[in-house]
Amino acid sequence: MALFWFWLYAIYSLVTRGDVLGPAAPGTKWPLWARLIILMVIYQAAAWPACTPMRRSMSYAFGGPYHGSVAAFGTDC
């Protein structure tokens, strides 16, 4: 959950100030859309290892892999 909130803060910081965790590197002229995509890829790479065990434990807790409440949220993380 902390990773998600940090990711939201990073996007907010990037859009409003143009940097994440400090000043932007000098001479770096990346467009905003490219920096946002890079942030999304980094977040997905960091959050992916927690995705499968979390989904599996939720599935077993609510009655198996085909239970209705789990199937509603059964998309990829």
N, C-alpha and C positions, 0 to 999 in steps of 0.2 A: 504494500500500500504506500509505503514511503517513496518507493521508486516512481510510482504513478504521480504523486504530488510533486516530486522533484521535476519530473518530466513536464507537467503542466506549468510549473514555475519557469522552467527553461524556455518553453514556447512563449510564455508571456514576456519574459525578459528579452528574448530575441526579437519579438515583434515591436515592443515599445522602445527598447534602447538600442537594439541592433547587436547585442552581445550576450553571451552566456558565461556567467562566472568570471567577470572581469572584462577589461577592454579587448576589443577585437584585435587580432594580429595585424600588424601594419603591412600594407600591401596586399591584403586579402580582399578581393573584390568578388565574392560569391554572391549571387542573387539570393534574395530572401527565400524564394521557393526552394532553392537547392539546399539551403541550410535547414529549412523545415523538414525536408525529406531525409536529410542526414540524421536529424534528431529522432525522427520516427524509426528509422532503421536501427539506430543505437538502442532505442527503447525496446523494440521488438527483440533484438538480440539479447538484451539483458533480462527481459521478462519471460522469454521462451522456456528456460529450464524449469521455472516454477509452474508452468501451465499444465503439463500432463499430470503430475502427481496431485495437483489441486483438483483437477477435473475428475480424476479417478476416485479420490477420497470423497468428493461430493456425490458421485454416482453411487458408491457403496453405502453412504450414509442415508440416502433417500430411496433405497429399495432396488438397486440394480441398474444396469446400464441403459435400460429402456424406460425408466420411470418418466412420467410426463414433465415434472418440474425440471428434471435434469436435461431432457431432450430440448426444452425451450432455450436453454443456455448452452447447448452442446456445440456451439460453433468454435472455431479456433480462437485462441487468445489474442 
